[in-house]
Amino acid sequence: IYYSFSDTISSQVQDLFIIDKKSGEIRTNGELDFEDVQSYDLEIEARDKGTPPLAGHCSVELEVLDMND
C-alpha cells in the first residue's frame, strides 16, 4: 500500500507536510504558526498495487497549538 496526499489538498498545504509513502507517517516540513492557521484538514489516499489498483481515503485533522500562550 502506498500513501499520498489527495489531489484536493493545495500545493501550499502539501509543502508544509511530508507523508511517508510506505508507512503513511505524516511529519511537518517546517514550522507551523498558530497565528496564521489553527488547524489543517489533510485528505490522505491509500492505494494498493492490484490490477486495477484500489484506493481508500481518510481525513486527518491536525490541530496547531499555540506554545507562546
HELIX and SHEET records of a PDB file:
HELIX    1   1 SER A   11  GLN A   14  1                                   4    
SHEET    1   A 3 TYR A   2  PHE A   5  0                                        
SHEET    2   A 3 SER A  39  ARG A  47 -1                                        
SHEET    3   A 3 ALA A  55  GLU A  63 -1                                        
SHEET    1   B 2 PHE A  17  ILE A  19  0                                        
SHEET    2   B 2 ILE A  26  THR A  28 -1                                        
END                                                                             
